[in-house]
Amino acid sequence: MPADPVVYARRLYALLRELDEAGYDRILLQRPPAGPAWQGIEDRITRASAAFD
């Protein structure tokens, strides 16, 4: 994945939509890097994963 948070987010969300449409029951992710530039991505992943708990 790219080191730029904006490009990372764009690719991540596109990939997640693609995997969701493919019908996977579970999608595993590695956490993005820590830091202020990455907080929005971390928040989005956390909220999405909470919907399935």
All heavy atoms as atom14 arrays in JSON, in Angstrom:
{
  "sequence": "MPADPVVYARRLYALLRELDEAGYDRILLQRPPAGPAWQGIEDRITRASAAFD",
  "atom14_mask": [
    [1, 1, 1, 1, 1, 1, 1, 1, 0, 0, 0, 0, 0, 0],
    [1, 1, 1, 1, 1, 1, 1, 0, 0, 0, 0, 0, 0, 0],
    [1, 1, 1, 1, 1, 0, 0, 0, 0, 0, 0, 0, 0, 0],
    [1, 1, 1, 1, 1, 1, 1, 1, 0, 0, 0, 0, 0, 0],
    [1, 1, 1, 1, 1, 1, 1, 0, 0, 0, 0, 0, 0, 0],
    [1, 1, 1, 1, 1, 1, 1, 0, 0, 0, 0, 0, 0, 0],
    [1, 1, 1, 1, 1, 1, 1, 0, 0, 0, 0, 0, 0, 0],
    [1, 1, 1, 1, 1, 1, 1, 1, 1, 1, 1, 1, 0, 0],
    [1, 1, 1, 1, 1, 0, 0, 0, 0, 0, 0, 0, 0, 0],
    [1, 1, 1, 1, 1, 1, 1, 1, 1, 1, 1, 0, 0, 0],
    [1, 1, 1, 1, 1, 1, 1, 1, 1, 1, 1, 0, 0, 0],
    [1, 1, 1, 1, 1, 1, 1, 1, 0, 0, 0, 0, 0, 0],
    [1, 1, 1, 1, 1, 1, 1, 1, 1, 1, 1, 1, 0, 0],
    [1, 1, 1, 1, 1, 0, 0, 0, 0, 0, 0, 0, 0, 0],
    [1, 1, 1, 1, 1, 1, 1, 1, 0, 0, 0, 0, 0, 0],
    [1, 1, 1, 1, 1, 1, 1, 1, 0, 0, 0, 0, 0, 0],
    [1, 1, 1, 1, 1, 1, 1, 1, 1, 1, 1, 0, 0, 0],
    [1, 1, 1, 1, 1, 1, 1, 1, 1, 0, 0, 0, 0, 0],
    [1, 1, 1, 1, 1, 1, 1, 1, 0, 0, 0, 0, 0, 0],
    [1, 1, 1, 1, 1, 1, 1, 1, 0, 0, 0, 0, 0, 0],
    [1, 1, 1, 1, 1, 1, 1, 1, 1, 0, 0, 0, 0, 0],
    [1, 1, 1, 1, 1, 0, 0, 0, 0, 0, 0, 0, 0, 0],
    [1, 1, 1, 1, 0, 0, 0, 0, 0, 0, 0, 0, 0, 0],
    [1, 1, 1, 1, 1, 1, 1, 1, 1, 1, 1, 1, 0, 0],
    [1, 1, 1, 1, 1, 1, 1, 1, 0, 0, 0, 0, 0, 0],
    [1, 1, 1, 1, 1, 1, 1, 1, 1, 1, 1, 0, 0, 0],
    [1, 1, 1, 1, 1, 1, 1, 1, 0, 0, 0, 0, 0, 0],
    [1, 1, 1, 1, 1, 1, 1, 1, 0, 0, 0, 0, 0, 0],
    [1, 1, 1, 1, 1, 1, 1, 1, 0, 0, 0, 0, 0, 0],
    [1, 1, 1, 1, 1, 1, 1, 1, 1, 0, 0, 0, 0, 0],
    [1, 1, 1, 1, 1, 1, 1, 1, 1, 1, 1, 0, 0, 0],
    [1, 1, 1, 1, 1, 1, 1, 0, 0, 0, 0, 0, 0, 0],
    [1, 1, 1, 1, 1, 1, 1, 0, 0, 0, 0, 0, 0, 0],
    [1, 1, 1, 1, 1, 0, 0, 0, 0, 0, 0, 0, 0, 0],
    [1, 1, 1, 1, 0, 0, 0, 0, 0, 0, 0, 0, 0, 0],
    [1, 1, 1, 1, 1, 1, 1, 0, 0, 0, 0, 0, 0, 0],
    [1, 1, 1, 1, 1, 0, 0, 0, 0, 0, 0, 0, 0, 0],
    [1, 1, 1, 1, 1, 1, 1, 1, 1, 1, 1, 1, 1, 1],
    [1, 1, 1, 1, 1, 1, 1, 1, 1, 0, 0, 0, 0, 0],
    [1, 1, 1, 1, 0, 0, 0, 0, 0, 0, 0, 0, 0, 0],
    [1, 1, 1, 1, 1, 1, 1, 1, 0, 0, 0, 0, 0, 0],
    [1, 1, 1, 1, 1, 1, 1, 1, 1, 0, 0, 0, 0, 0],
    [1, 1, 1, 1, 1, 1, 1, 1, 0, 0, 0, 0, 0, 0],
    [1, 1, 1, 1, 1, 1, 1, 1, 1, 1, 1, 0, 0, 0],
    [1, 1, 1, 1, 1, 1, 1, 1, 0, 0, 0, 0, 0, 0],
    [1, 1, 1, 1, 1, 1, 1, 0, 0, 0, 0, 0, 0, 0],
    [1, 1, 1, 1, 1, 1, 1, 1, 1, 1, 1, 0, 0, 0],
    [1, 1, 1, 1, 1, 0, 0, 0, 0, 0, 0, 0, 0, 0],
    [1, 1, 1, 1, 1, 1, 0, 0, 0, 0, 0, 0, 0, 0],
    [1, 1, 1, 1, 1, 0, 0, 0, 0, 0, 0, 0, 0, 0],
    [1, 1, 1, 1, 1, 0, 0, 0, 0, 0, 0, 0, 0, 0],
    [1, 1, 1, 1, 1, 1, 1, 1, 1, 1, 1, 0, 0, 0],
    [1, 1, 1, 1, 1, 1, 1, 1, 0, 0, 0, 0, 0, 0]
  ],
  "atom14_positions": [
    [[0.84, -1.17, 0.0], [0.0, 0.0, 0.0], [0.89, 1.25, 0.0], [1.99, 1.23, 0.52], [-0.91, 0.0, 1.21], [-1.96, -1.12, 1.23], [-3.21, -0.96, -0.06], [-4.27, 0.26, 0.63], [0.0, 0.0, 0.0], [0.0, 0.0, 0.0], [0.0, 0.0, 0.0], [0.0, 0.0, 0.0], [0.0, 0.0, 0.0], [0.0, 0.0, 0.0]],
    [[0.39, 2.33, -0.54], [1.16, 3.57, -0.61], [1.43, 4.18, 0.77], [0.68, 3.97, 1.71], [0.28, 4.5, -1.42], [-0.88, 3.73, -1.86], [-0.9, 2.42, -1.18], [0.0, 0.0, 0.0], [0.0, 0.0, 0.0], [0.0, 0.0, 0.0], [0.0, 0.0, 0.0], [0.0, 0.0, 0.0], [0.0, 0.0, 0.0], [0.0, 0.0, 0.0]],
    [[2.48, 4.95, 0.87], [2.82, 5.64, 2.12], [2.04, 6.93, 2.31], [1.97, 7.45, 3.41], [4.32, 5.93, 2.15], [0.0, 0.0, 0.0], [0.0, 0.0, 0.0], [0.0, 0.0, 0.0], [0.0, 0.0, 0.0], [0.0, 0.0, 0.0], [0.0, 0.0, 0.0], [0.0, 0.0, 0.0], [0.0, 0.0, 0.0], [0.0, 0.0, 0.0]],
    [[1.42, 7.44, 1.26], [0.63, 8.66, 1.33], [-0.78, 8.31, 1.85], [-1.46, 7.49, 1.24], [0.54, 9.29, -0.05], [-0.3, 10.54, -0.05], [-1.55, 10.41, -0.02], [0.27, 11.63, -0.09], [0.0, 0.0, 0.0], [0.0, 0.0, 0.0], [0.0, 0.0, 0.0], [0.0, 0.0, 0.0], [0.0, 0.0, 0.0], [0.0, 0.0, 0.0]],
    [[-1.23, 8.91, 2.96], [-2.53, 8.55, 3.54], [-3.71, 8.75, 2.59], [-4.66, 7.98, 2.62], [-2.66, 9.46, 4.76], [-1.34, 10.05, 5.0], [-0.54, 9.9, 3.76], [0.0, 0.0, 0.0], [0.0, 0.0, 0.0], [0.0, 0.0, 0.0], [0.0, 0.0, 0.0], [0.0, 0.0, 0.0], [0.0, 0.0, 0.0], [0.0, 0.0, 0.0]],
    [[-3.68, 9.77, 1.77], [-4.8, 10.03, 0.85], [-4.89, 8.93, -0.2], [-5.97, 8.38, -0.46], [-4.66, 11.42, 0.19], [-5.72, 11.63, -0.87], [-4.73, 12.51, 1.24], [0.0, 0.0, 0.0], [0.0, 0.0, 0.0], [0.0, 0.0, 0.0], [0.0, 0.0, 0.0], [0.0, 0.0, 0.0], [0.0, 0.0, 0.0], [0.0, 0.0, 0.0]],
    [[-3.78, 8.58, -0.78], [-3.76, 7.52, -1.8], [-4.06, 6.18, -1.14], [-4.79, 5.35, -1.69], [-2.4, 7.5, -2.54], [-2.36, 6.38, -3.57], [-2.13, 8.84, -3.19], [0.0, 0.0, 0.0], [0.0, 0.0, 0.0], [0.0, 0.0, 0.0], [0.0, 0.0, 0.0], [0.0, 0.0, 0.0], [0.0, 0.0, 0.0], [0.0, 0.0, 0.0]],
    [[-3.52, 5.96, 0.04], [-3.76, 4.73, 0.79], [-5.26, 4.56, 1.02], [-5.83, 3.49, 0.78], [-3.02, 4.82, 2.13], [-3.16, 3.62, 3.04], [-2.12, 2.7, 3.16], [-4.29, 3.42, 3.82], [-2.22, 1.62, 4.01], [-4.4, 2.34, 4.67], [-3.36, 1.44, 4.77], [-3.46, 0.38, 5.62], [0.0, 0.0, 0.0], [0.0, 0.0, 0.0]],
    [[-5.92, 5.62, 1.5], [-7.35, 5.56, 1.78], [-8.14, 5.24, 0.52], [-9.04, 4.38, 0.53], [-7.83, 6.88, 2.38], [0.0, 0.0, 0.0], [0.0, 0.0, 0.0], [0.0, 0.0, 0.0], [0.0, 0.0, 0.0], [0.0, 0.0, 0.0], [0.0, 0.0, 0.0], [0.0, 0.0, 0.0], [0.0, 0.0, 0.0], [0.0, 0.0, 0.0]],
    [[-7.81, 5.9, -0.56], [-8.51, 5.67, -1.83], [-8.4, 4.2, -2.26], [-9.38, 3.56, -2.61], [-7.93, 6.59, -2.89], [-8.83, 6.78, -4.08], [-8.29, 7.82, -5.04], [-8.1, 9.12, -4.41], [-7.01, 9.87, -4.52], [-6.01, 9.48, -5.25], [-6.93, 11.04, -3.93], [0.0, 0.0, 0.0], [0.0, 0.0, 0.0], [0.0, 0.0, 0.0]],
    [[-7.19, 3.67, -2.2], [-6.99, 2.27, -2.6], [-7.64, 1.31, -1.63], [-8.23, 0.31, -2.04], [-5.49, 1.96, -2.69], [-4.86, 2.5, -3.92], [-3.54, 1.84, -4.14], [-2.83, 2.45, -5.23], [-1.55, 2.26, -5.47], [-0.84, 1.48, -4.68], [-0.97, 2.84, -6.48], [0.0, 0.0, 0.0], [0.0, 0.0, 0.0], [0.0, 0.0, 0.0]],
    [[-7.53, 1.6, -0.34], [-8.12, 0.73, 0.67], [-9.63, 0.64, 0.5], [-10.2, -0.45, 0.48], [-7.79, 1.24, 2.08], [-8.45, 0.47, 3.22], [-7.97, -0.98, 3.26], [-8.19, 1.16, 4.55], [0.0, 0.0, 0.0], [0.0, 0.0, 0.0], [0.0, 0.0, 0.0], [0.0, 0.0, 0.0], [0.0, 0.0, 0.0], [0.0, 0.0, 0.0]],
    [[-10.3, 1.76, 0.36], [-11.76, 1.75, 0.24], [-12.19, 1.05, -1.05], [-13.18, 0.32, -1.06], [-12.33, 3.16, 0.32], [-11.95, 3.88, 1.6], [-11.78, 5.24, 1.62], [-11.73, 3.19, 2.79], [-11.42, 5.92, 2.78], [-11.36, 3.84, 3.96], [-11.21, 5.2, 3.95], [-10.86, 5.86, 5.09], [0.0, 0.0, 0.0], [0.0, 0.0, 0.0]],
    [[-11.47, 1.25, -2.12], [-11.79, 0.56, -3.38], [-11.62, -0.94, -3.22], [-12.47, -1.73, -3.66], [-10.91, 1.08, -4.51], [0.0, 0.0, 0.0], [0.0, 0.0, 0.0], [0.0, 0.0, 0.0], [0.0, 0.0, 0.0], [0.0, 0.0, 0.0], [0.0, 0.0, 0.0], [0.0, 0.0, 0.0], [0.0, 0.0, 0.0], [0.0, 0.0, 0.0]],
    [[-10.55, -1.35, -2.57], [-10.3, -2.77, -2.36], [-11.36, -3.38, -1.44], [-11.87, -4.48, -1.69], [-8.91, -2.99, -1.76], [-8.54, -4.42, -1.43], [-8.57, -5.3, -2.68], [-7.16, -4.47, -0.78], [0.0, 0.0, 0.0], [0.0, 0.0, 0.0], [0.0, 0.0, 0.0], [0.0, 0.0, 0.0], [0.0, 0.0, 0.0], [0.0, 0.0, 0.0]],
    [[-11.74, -2.67, -0.39], [-12.77, -3.18, 0.52], [-14.11, -3.34, -0.2], [-14.82, -4.33, 0.02], [-12.91, -2.26, 1.74], [-11.75, -2.28, 2.71], [-11.96, -1.23, 3.81], [-11.55, -3.65, 3.31], [0.0, 0.0, 0.0], [0.0, 0.0, 0.0], [0.0, 0.0, 0.0], [0.0, 0.0, 0.0], [0.0, 0.0, 0.0], [0.0, 0.0, 0.0]],
    [[-14.46, -2.39, -1.04], [-15.71, -2.53, -1.81], [-15.64, -3.75, -2.73], [-16.6, -4.51, -2.84], [-15.97, -1.27, -2.63], [-16.53, -0.12, -1.82], [-17.02, 1.01, -2.7], [-15.96, 1.6, -3.51], [-15.15, 2.56, -3.11], [-15.26, 3.05, -1.9], [-14.23, 3.05, -3.91], [0.0, 0.0, 0.0], [0.0, 0.0, 0.0], [0.0, 0.0, 0.0]],
    [[-14.51, -3.92, -3.37], [-14.33, -5.06, -4.28], [-14.45, -6.39, -3.52], [-15.14, -7.3, -3.97], [-12.95, -4.96, -4.93], [-12.65, -6.04, -5.93], [-11.26, -5.88, -6.52], [-10.84, -4.74, -6.79], [-10.59, -6.92, -6.7], [0.0, 0.0, 0.0], [0.0, 0.0, 0.0], [0.0, 0.0, 0.0], [0.0, 0.0, 0.0], [0.0, 0.0, 0.0]],
    [[-13.82, -6.48, -2.38], [-13.89, -7.71, -1.59], [-15.29, -7.95, -1.04], [-15.77, -9.09, -1.0], [-12.87, -7.66, -0.44], [-11.4, -7.66, -0.88], [-10.5, -7.42, 0.32], [-11.03, -8.95, -1.59], [0.0, 0.0, 0.0], [0.0, 0.0, 0.0], [0.0, 0.0, 0.0], [0.0, 0.0, 0.0], [0.0, 0.0, 0.0], [0.0, 0.0, 0.0]],
    [[-15.97, -6.88, -0.64], [-17.34, -7.0, -0.16], [-18.26, -7.5, -1.27], [-19.08, -8.4, -1.06], [-17.82, -5.66, 0.38], [-19.17, -5.75, 1.06], [-19.37, -6.69, 1.86], [-20.02, -4.88, 0.79], [0.0, 0.0, 0.0], [0.0, 0.0, 0.0], [0.0, 0.0, 0.0], [0.0, 0.0, 0.0], [0.0, 0.0, 0.0], [0.0, 0.0, 0.0]],
    [[-18.11, -6.95, -2.46], [-18.93, -7.39, -3.59], [-18.64, -8.84, -3.97], [-19.51, -9.53, -4.49], [-18.69, -6.47, -4.79], [-19.29, -5.09, -4.6], [-18.89, -4.12, -5.7], [-18.23, -4.54, -6.68], [-19.24, -2.94, -5.57], [0.0, 0.0, 0.0], [0.0, 0.0, 0.0], [0.0, 0.0, 0.0], [0.0, 0.0, 0.0], [0.0, 0.0, 0.0]],
    [[-17.42, -9.3, -3.71], [-17.05, -10.69, -4.01], [-17.68, -11.65, -3.01], [-17.68, -12.86, -3.25], [-15.53, -10.84, -4.02], [0.0, 0.0, 0.0], [0.0, 0.0, 0.0], [0.0, 0.0, 0.0], [0.0, 0.0, 0.0], [0.0, 0.0, 0.0], [0.0, 0.0, 0.0], [0.0, 0.0, 0.0], [0.0, 0.0, 0.0], [0.0, 0.0, 0.0]],
    [[-18.22, -11.13, -1.91], [-18.95, -11.97, -0.97], [-18.13, -12.63, 0.12], [-18.59, -13.59, 0.74], [0.0, 0.0, 0.0], [0.0, 0.0, 0.0], [0.0, 0.0, 0.0], [0.0, 0.0, 0.0], [0.0, 0.0, 0.0], [0.0, 0.0, 0.0], [0.0, 0.0, 0.0], [0.0, 0.0, 0.0], [0.0, 0.0, 0.0], [0.0, 0.0, 0.0]],
    [[-16.95, -12.13, 0.38], [-16.14, -12.71, 1.45], [-16.83, -12.53, 2.79], [-17.44, -11.5, 3.06], [-14.75, -12.05, 1.5], [-13.86, -12.48, 0.37], [-13.76, -11.73, -0.79], [-13.12, -13.65, 0.46], [-12.95, -12.12, -1.84], [-12.3, -14.06, -0.58], [-12.22, -13.29, -1.73], [-11.42, -13.69, -2.76], [0.0, 0.0, 0.0], [0.0, 0.0, 0.0]],
    [[-16.74, -13.55, 3.64], [-17.33, -13.48, 4.97], [-16.47, -12.7, 5.94], [-16.95, -12.13, 6.9], [-17.52, -14.89, 5.55], [-18.56, -15.69, 4.79], [-19.52, -15.09, 4.28], [-18.42, -16.92, 4.72], [0.0, 0.0, 0.0], [0.0, 0.0, 0.0], [0.0, 0.0, 0.0], [0.0, 0.0, 0.0], [0.0, 0.0, 0.0], [0.0, 0.0, 0.0]],
    [[-15.17, -12.69, 5.68], [-14.24, -12.03, 6.59], [-13.12, -11.37, 5.79], [-12.61, -11.96, 4.85], [-13.63, -13.06, 7.53], [-12.73, -12.48, 8.58], [-12.29, -13.5, 9.58], [-13.48, -13.91, 10.3], [-13.52, -14.9, 11.17], [-12.44, -15.58, 11.41], [-14.63, -15.21, 11.77], [0.0, 0.0, 0.0], [0.0, 0.0, 0.0], [0.0, 0.0, 0.0]],
    [[-12.78, -10.17, 6.18], [-11.68, -9.44, 5.56], [-10.73, -9.03, 6.69], [-11.15, -8.38, 7.64], [-12.18, -8.18, 4.81], [-13.16, -8.58, 3.72], [-11.01, -7.4, 4.25], [-13.89, -7.4, 3.1], [0.0, 0.0, 0.0], [0.0, 0.0, 0.0], [0.0, 0.0, 0.0], [0.0, 0.0, 0.0], [0.0, 0.0, 0.0], [0.0, 0.0, 0.0]],
    [[-9.49, -9.43, 6.59], [-8.5, -9.1, 7.61], [-7.58, -8.0, 7.1], [-7.15, -8.04, 5.96], [-7.67, -10.34, 7.97], [-8.47, -11.54, 8.47], [-7.54, -12.72, 8.7], [-9.23, -11.21, 9.73], [0.0, 0.0, 0.0], [0.0, 0.0, 0.0], [0.0, 0.0, 0.0], [0.0, 0.0, 0.0], [0.0, 0.0, 0.0], [0.0, 0.0, 0.0]],
    [[-7.3, -7.04, 7.97], [-6.46, -5.91, 7.61], [-5.32, -5.74, 8.6], [-5.48, -6.04, 9.78], [-7.25, -4.59, 7.64], [-8.48, -4.47, 6.8], [-9.19, -3.16, 7.11], [-8.1, -4.51, 5.34], [0.0, 0.0, 0.0], [0.0, 0.0, 0.0], [0.0, 0.0, 0.0], [0.0, 0.0, 0.0], [0.0, 0.0, 0.0], [0.0, 0.0, 0.0]],
    [[-4.24, -5.22, 8.12], [-3.17, -4.77, 9.01], [-3.45, -3.31, 9.3], [-3.84, -2.55, 8.4], [-1.83, -4.92, 8.32], [-0.67, -4.53, 9.18], [0.67, -4.8, 8.49], [0.71, -5.29, 7.37], [1.73, -4.47, 9.17], [0.0, 0.0, 0.0], [0.0, 0.0, 0.0], [0.0, 0.0, 0.0], [0.0, 0.0, 0.0], [0.0, 0.0, 0.0]],
    [[-3.28, -2.9, 10.54], [-3.55, -1.5, 10.9], [-2.65, -0.57, 10.1], [-1.5, -0.86, 9.86], [-3.28, -1.27, 12.38], [-4.33, -1.88, 13.26], [-4.21, -1.29, 14.66], [-5.2, -1.85, 15.54], [-6.43, -1.4, 15.67], [-6.83, -0.38, 14.98], [-7.28, -1.97, 16.5], [0.0, 0.0, 0.0], [0.0, 0.0, 0.0], [0.0, 0.0, 0.0]],
    [[-3.2, 0.58, 9.73], [-2.37, 1.58, 9.04], [-1.37, 2.19, 10.03], [-1.52, 2.02, 11.24], [-3.38, 2.62, 8.56], [-4.54, 2.47, 9.46], [-4.58, 1.02, 9.87], [0.0, 0.0, 0.0], [0.0, 0.0, 0.0], [0.0, 0.0, 0.0], [0.0, 0.0, 0.0], [0.0, 0.0, 0.0], [0.0, 0.0, 0.0], [0.0, 0.0, 0.0]],
    [[-0.39, 2.9, 9.54], [0.59, 3.54, 10.44], [-0.11, 4.48, 11.44], [-1.19, 5.01, 11.17], [1.47, 4.36, 9.49], [1.3, 3.7, 8.16], [-0.08, 3.17, 8.13], [0.0, 0.0, 0.0], [0.0, 0.0, 0.0], [0.0, 0.0, 0.0], [0.0, 0.0, 0.0], [0.0, 0.0, 0.0], [0.0, 0.0, 0.0], [0.0, 0.0, 0.0]],
    [[0.51, 4.66, 12.58], [-0.02, 5.58, 13.6], [0.33, 7.01, 13.22], [1.28, 7.25, 12.48], [0.57, 5.24, 14.96], [0.0, 0.0, 0.0], [0.0, 0.0, 0.0], [0.0, 0.0, 0.0], [0.0, 0.0, 0.0], [0.0, 0.0, 0.0], [0.0, 0.0, 0.0], [0.0, 0.0, 0.0], [0.0, 0.0, 0.0], [0.0, 0.0, 0.0]],
    [[-0.46, 7.94, 13.7], [-0.17, 9.35, 13.47], [-1.39, 10.11, 13.02], [-2.37, 9.52, 12.57], [0.0, 0.0, 0.0], [0.0, 0.0, 0.0], [0.0, 0.0, 0.0], [0.0, 0.0, 0.0], [0.0, 0.0, 0.0], [0.0, 0.0, 0.0], [0.0, 0.0, 0.0], [0.0, 0.0, 0.0], [0.0, 0.0, 0.0], [0.0, 0.0, 0.0]],
    [[-1.35, 11.41, 13.16], [-2.5, 12.25, 12.84], [-3.0, 12.12, 11.41], [-4.2, 12.18, 11.16], [-2.02, 13.67, 13.11], [-0.71, 13.57, 13.79], [-0.21, 12.17, 13.63], [0.0, 0.0, 0.0], [0.0, 0.0, 0.0], [0.0, 0.0, 0.0], [0.0, 0.0, 0.0], [0.0, 0.0, 0.0], [0.0, 0.0, 0.0], [0.0, 0.0, 0.0]],
    [[-2.11, 11.94, 10.47], [-2.52, 11.86, 9.06], [-3.31, 10.59, 8.78], [-4.04, 10.51, 7.8], [-1.29, 11.9, 8.16], [0.0, 0.0, 0.0], [0.0, 0.0, 0.0], [0.0, 0.0, 0.0], [0.0, 0.0, 0.0], [0.0, 0.0, 0.0], [0.0, 0.0, 0.0], [0.0, 0.0, 0.0], [0.0, 0.0, 0.0], [0.0, 0.0, 0.0]],
    [[-3.19, 9.61, 9.66], [-3.83, 8.32, 9.45], [-5.07, 8.12, 10.32], [-5.76, 7.1, 10.2], [-2.82, 7.21, 9.75], [-1.64, 7.27, 8.84], [-0.48, 7.97, 9.04], [-1.52, 6.66, 7.56], [0.36, 7.82, 7.97], [-0.26, 7.01, 7.04], [-2.35, 5.85, 6.79], [0.19, 6.58, 5.81], [-1.89, 5.41, 5.58], [-0.64, 5.77, 5.09]],
    [[-5.41, 9.06, 11.16], [-6.53, 8.9, 12.1], [-7.87, 8.68, 11.4], [-8.68, 7.89, 11.86], [-6.63, 10.1, 13.04], [-5.56, 10.07, 14.1], [-5.63, 11.28, 15.01], [-5.87, 12.4, 14.55], [-5.41, 11.07, 16.29], [0.0, 0.0, 0.0], [0.0, 0.0, 0.0], [0.0, 0.0, 0.0], [0.0, 0.0, 0.0], [0.0, 0.0, 0.0]],
    [[-8.11, 9.37, 10.32], [-9.38, 9.19, 9.6], [-9.53, 7.79, 9.06], [-10.61, 7.21, 9.1], [0.0, 0.0, 0.0], [0.0, 0.0, 0.0], [0.0, 0.0, 0.0], [0.0, 0.0, 0.0], [0.0, 0.0, 0.0], [0.0, 0.0, 0.0], [0.0, 0.0, 0.0], [0.0, 0.0, 0.0], [0.0, 0.0, 0.0], [0.0, 0.0, 0.0]],
    [[-8.44, 7.23, 8.56], [-8.48, 5.86, 8.03], [-8.72, 4.88, 9.17], [-9.55, 3.97, 9.06], [-7.16, 5.54, 7.29], [-7.02, 6.46, 6.07], [-7.11, 4.07, 6.88], [-5.65, 6.46, 5.44], [0.0, 0.0, 0.0], [0.0, 0.0, 0.0], [0.0, 0.0, 0.0], [0.0, 0.0, 0.0], [0.0, 0.0, 0.0], [0.0, 0.0, 0.0]],
    [[-8.01, 5.06, 10.26], [-8.17, 4.2, 11.44], [-9.61, 4.25, 11.94], [-10.22, 3.23, 12.25], [-7.2, 4.63, 12.54], [-7.31, 3.82, 13.82], [-6.75, 2.43, 13.71], [-5.82, 2.22, 12.92], [-7.24, 1.53, 14.44], [0.0, 0.0, 0.0], [0.0, 0.0, 0.0], [0.0, 0.0, 0.0], [0.0, 0.0, 0.0], [0.0, 0.0, 0.0]],
    [[-10.18, 5.45, 11.99], [-11.56, 5.62, 12.45], [-12.53, 4.89, 11.52], [-13.44, 4.21, 11.99], [-11.9, 7.11, 12.52], [-13.31, 7.34, 13.0], [-13.62, 6.94, 14.14], [-14.11, 7.91, 12.23], [0.0, 0.0, 0.0], [0.0, 0.0, 0.0], [0.0, 0.0, 0.0], [0.0, 0.0, 0.0], [0.0, 0.0, 0.0], [0.0, 0.0, 0.0]],
    [[-12.33, 5.03, 10.25], [-13.22, 4.38, 9.28], [-13.16, 2.86, 9.4], [-14.18, 2.18, 9.36], [-12.83, 4.83, 7.88], [-13.64, 4.28, 6.77], [-14.93, 5.07, 6.6], [-15.7, 4.55, 5.5], [-15.81, 5.13, 4.33], [-15.21, 6.26, 4.08], [-16.54, 4.58, 3.4], [0.0, 0.0, 0.0], [0.0, 0.0, 0.0], [0.0, 0.0, 0.0]],
    [[-11.95, 2.31, 9.56], [-11.8, 0.87, 9.71], [-12.45, 0.4, 11.01], [-13.16, -0.61, 11.04], [-10.3, 0.48, 9.7], [-9.72, 0.7, 8.3], [-10.11, -0.96, 10.14], [-8.21, 0.59, 8.24], [0.0, 0.0, 0.0], [0.0, 0.0, 0.0], [0.0, 0.0, 0.0], [0.0, 0.0, 0.0], [0.0, 0.0, 0.0], [0.0, 0.0, 0.0]],
    [[-12.25, 1.16, 12.09], [-12.83, 0.8, 13.38], [-14.36, 0.78, 13.31], [-15.01, -0.15, 13.78], [-12.36, 1.77, 14.47], [-10.94, 1.71, 14.55], [-12.96, 1.43, 15.82], [0.0, 0.0, 0.0], [0.0, 0.0, 0.0], [0.0, 0.0, 0.0], [0.0, 0.0, 0.0], [0.0, 0.0, 0.0], [0.0, 0.0, 0.0], [0.0, 0.0, 0.0]],
    [[-14.94, 1.8, 12.69], [-16.4, 1.85, 12.57], [-16.94, 0.72, 11.7], [-17.97, 0.13, 12.01], [-16.83, 3.19, 12.0], [-16.72, 4.29, 13.0], [-17.57, 5.43, 12.55], [-16.78, 6.63, 12.45], [-17.28, 7.78, 12.08], [-18.54, 7.85, 11.72], [-16.53, 8.85, 12.03], [0.0, 0.0, 0.0], [0.0, 0.0, 0.0], [0.0, 0.0, 0.0]],
    [[-16.26, 0.45, 10.61], [-16.71, -0.62, 9.72], [-16.65, -1.97, 10.43], [-17.56, -2.79, 10.27], [-15.87, -0.64, 8.46], [0.0, 0.0, 0.0], [0.0, 0.0, 0.0], [0.0, 0.0, 0.0], [0.0, 0.0, 0.0], [0.0, 0.0, 0.0], [0.0, 0.0, 0.0], [0.0, 0.0, 0.0], [0.0, 0.0, 0.0], [0.0, 0.0, 0.0]],
    [[-15.6, -2.19, 11.19], [-15.47, -3.48, 11.86], [-16.47, -3.62, 12.99], [-16.93, -4.72, 13.29], [-14.04, -3.7, 12.36], [-13.72, -2.77, 13.36], [0.0, 0.0, 0.0], [0.0, 0.0, 0.0], [0.0, 0.0, 0.0], [0.0, 0.0, 0.0], [0.0, 0.0, 0.0], [0.0, 0.0, 0.0], [0.0, 0.0, 0.0], [0.0, 0.0, 0.0]],
    [[-16.86, -2.52, 13.62], [-17.84, -2.56, 14.73], [-19.21, -2.99, 14.22], [-19.99, -3.57, 14.96], [-17.92, -1.21, 15.41], [0.0, 0.0, 0.0], [0.0, 0.0, 0.0], [0.0, 0.0, 0.0], [0.0, 0.0, 0.0], [0.0, 0.0, 0.0], [0.0, 0.0, 0.0], [0.0, 0.0, 0.0], [0.0, 0.0, 0.0], [0.0, 0.0, 0.0]],
    [[-19.49, -2.73, 12.97], [-20.79, -3.11, 12.4], [-20.96, -4.62, 12.34], [-22.07, -5.12, 12.2], [-20.94, -2.5, 11.02], [0.0, 0.0, 0.0], [0.0, 0.0, 0.0], [0.0, 0.0, 0.0], [0.0, 0.0, 0.0], [0.0, 0.0, 0.0], [0.0, 0.0, 0.0], [0.0, 0.0, 0.0], [0.0, 0.0, 0.0], [0.0, 0.0, 0.0]],
    [[-19.86, -5.35, 12.45], [-19.91, -6.8, 12.31], [-19.64, -7.53, 13.6], [-19.53, -8.75, 13.62], [-18.91, -7.26, 11.24], [-19.25, -6.72, 9.88], [-18.58, -5.62, 9.37], [-20.26, -7.29, 9.14], [-18.91, -5.11, 8.13], [-20.6, -6.78, 7.89], [-19.91, -5.69, 7.4], [0.0, 0.0, 0.0], [0.0, 0.0, 0.0], [0.0, 0.0, 0.0]],
    [[-19.48, -6.81, 14.7], [-19.22, -7.47, 16.0], [-20.46, -8.13, 16.55], [-21.55, -7.87, 16.31], [-18.7, -6.46, 17.03], [-17.24, -6.13, 16.79], [-16.57, -6.89, 16.09], [-16.79, -5.09, 17.32], [0.0, 0.0, 0.0], [0.0, 0.0, 0.0], [0.0, 0.0, 0.0], [0.0, 0.0, 0.0], [0.0, 0.0, 0.0], [0.0, 0.0, 0.0]]
  ]
}
